[in-house]
Amino acid sequence: MRAVDSLRMRAARALEMLDRAVERVLAWDERALEVLASSPYMRLLSFPLLVATYVGYGYVWAALALALVIFGTPQDHKNVLIGLSVTICVILAGQLIKGVVARPRPVFVRRGFHHQFLSSSSFPSNHTAMAFAMAYLVARLYPAWYNILLLYLLAFLIGLSRVYLREHYPLDVLGGAALGTYLAHGLLPWLSRCVG
């Protein structure tokens, strides 16, 4: 009986410590959002960041896929199928995680003609997940240095824009980047075999 009570007390202390650690991390996340979103230096990038968030809606990826379908080789057509499959998986996984975590979004501040978001859940950032998934795929399938530089810079700006516009906390963006990269990395070998 004493061993069970001792174990319960240790478990309770461990959970209490974990709870305090999570509270500190979330408090840091909120402070980081405030610093980034209200920075005068970030205001200088206001227009490019607004454009980046709209690019993150998928217009660039759709245009790139369309160009590859129209002007590309049979291998490019296979790569488009891989990209479409990864897109579907990233969106489904992101929405599933959003439903489970259900972290509320930051307080929205309207900037220009930008509108409120579609989902009230914040973690992870699907914009960022898609941007990093596509950057990873392009880096692997079209490994020229300028492709890698351009798409990872774009992915970074999309993620940064989501924090600047107060649509996500910084940890939402980091979680989205990790999710997109992880899924693209994990699915690419299997999808490459499937499209043959």
C-alpha positions in Angstrom: 0.0 0.0 0.0 2.8 2.4 0.8 4.5 1.7 -2.5 1.3 2.5 -4.4 0.8 5.8 -2.4 4.4 6.7 -3.0 4.0 6.1 -6.7 0.9 8.2 -6.8 2.6 11.1 -5.1 5.5 10.9 -7.5 3.2 10.8 -10.5 1.2 13.8 -9.1 4.5 15.8 -8.6 5.7 14.8 -12.1 2.4 15.9 -13.6 2.5 19.2 -11.7 6.0 19.9 -12.9 5.0 19.0 -16.5 2.0 21.3 -16.2 4.2 24.2 -15.0 6.6 23.6 -17.8 3.9 23.7 -20.4 2.5 26.9 -18.9 6.0 28.5 -19.1 6.4 27.4 -22.8 2.9 28.8 -23.7 3.7 32.0 -21.9 6.9 32.3 -23.8 5.0 31.6 -27.0 2.6 34.4 -26.3 5.4 36.9 -25.5 7.2 35.9 -28.7 4.0 36.5 -30.7 3.7 40.0 -29.1 7.4 40.8 -29.8 7.2 39.7 -33.5 3.8 41.1 -34.3 4.4 44.5 -32.8 8.1 44.9 -33.9 8.7 48.2 -35.8 11.2 46.2 -38.0 8.4 43.7 -38.9 6.2 46.6 -39.9 8.7 47.5 -42.6 8.0 44.0 -44.1 4.2 44.4 -43.7 3.4 44.2 -47.4 5.7 41.3 -48.3 4.4 39.4 -45.3 0.8 40.0 -46.3 1.7 38.8 -49.8 3.5 35.7 -48.3 0.4 34.7 -46.3 -1.7 34.9 -49.5 0.9 32.9 -51.4 0.6 30.3 -48.6 -3.1 29.7 -49.6 -1.6 27.5 -52.3 -1.6 29.7 -55.4 2.2 29.2 -56.0 1.9 25.4 -55.5 -1.0 25.2 -57.9 0.7 27.4 -60.5 3.9 25.3 -60.2 1.9 22.1 -60.6 0.0 23.4 -63.6 3.2 24.6 -65.3 4.7 21.1 -64.7 1.6 19.4 -66.1 1.5 21.6 -69.2 5.2 22.0 -70.0 6.8 19.2 -68.1 8.1 15.7 -68.8 6.5 12.5 -67.8 8.7 12.5 -64.7 7.4 16.0 -63.9 3.8 14.6 -64.1 4.7 11.9 -61.6 6.2 14.6 -59.3 2.9 16.5 -59.5 1.0 13.4 -58.4 3.5 13.1 -55.5 3.0 16.7 -54.5 -0.8 16.4 -54.7 -0.7 13.3 -52.5 1.6 15.0 -49.9 -0.7 18.0 -50.0 -3.8 15.9 -49.2 -1.9 14.1 -46.4 -0.6 17.3 -44.8 -4.0 19.0 -44.9 -5.7 15.9 -43.3 -3.0 15.5 -40.7 -3.0 19.2 -39.9 -6.8 19.3 -39.5 -6.7 16.1 -37.4 -4.1 17.6 -35.0 -6.0 20.9 -34.9 -9.1 19.0 -33.8 -7.3 17.1 -31.1 -5.1 20.0 -29.7 -7.8 22.6 -30.2 -5.5 25.5 -29.2 -7.3 28.8 -29.6 -5.8 31.3 -32.1 -4.3 34.6 -31.0 -6.6 37.6 -30.9 -7.0 38.6 -34.5 -5.9 42.1 -35.6 -7.2 43.0 -39.1 -4.4 44.3 -41.3 -5.5 45.7 -44.6 -7.8 43.6 -46.6 -6.8 40.4 -44.9 -9.7 38.5 -43.4 -10.4 36.3 -40.4 -9.3 32.6 -40.6 -11.5 29.6 -41.4 -10.7 27.5 -38.4 -10.6 28.6 -34.8 -7.9 26.2 -33.9 -4.3 27.3 -34.1 -1.9 24.4 -33.8 -0.3 23.5 -36.2 -0.1 26.2 -38.9 -1.3 24.4 -42.1 0.1 27.3 -44.3 3.5 26.6 -42.8 3.1 22.8 -43.0 2.3 23.0 -46.7 5.1 25.5 -47.4 7.7 23.3 -45.8 6.3 20.1 -47.3 6.5 21.6 -50.8 10.0 23.1 -50.1 11.2 19.7 -49.0 9.7 17.9 -52.1 11.2 20.5 -54.5 14.6 20.2 -52.8 14.5 16.5 -53.2 13.0 16.3 -56.7 14.6 19.3 -58.2 17.8 19.8 -56.2 19.2 22.9 -57.8 20.5 25.3 -55.1 18.4 28.2 -56.3 15.2 26.1 -56.0 16.1 25.1 -52.5 17.0 28.6 -51.5 13.9 30.2 -53.1 11.4 27.7 -51.7 12.8 27.5 -48.2 12.9 31.4 -48.1 9.3 31.4 -49.2 8.3 28.8 -46.6 10.1 30.8 -43.9 8.3 34.1 -45.0 4.9 32.3 -45.0 5.5 31.0 -41.5 6.7 34.4 -40.3 3.7 36.1 -41.9 1.3 33.9 -39.9 2.9 35.1 -36.7 3.1 38.7 -37.8 -0.6 38.7 -38.8 -1.4 37.2 -35.4 -3.0 34.1 -37.0 -0.7 31.7 -35.2 1.7 31.6 -32.3 5.4 30.9 -33.1 5.1 27.3 -31.8 2.2 26.7 -34.2 4.5 27.7 -37.1 7.4 25.5 -35.8 4.9 22.6 -35.4 3.6 23.2 -38.9 7.2 23.3 -40.4 8.0 20.1 -38.6 4.8 18.4 -39.6 5.1 19.3 -43.3 8.8 18.3 -43.5 8.2 15.0 -41.6 5.3 14.0 -43.8 7.0 14.9 -47.0 10.1 13.1 -46.0 8.2 10.0 -44.9 5.8 9.8 -47.8 8.3 10.6 -50.7 9.9 7.2 -50.9 6.6 5.3 -50.8 4.9 7.7 -53.2 7.9 7.5 -55.6 7.4 3.8 -55.8 3.7 4.1 -56.2 3.9 6.4 -59.2 6.8 4.3 -60.5 
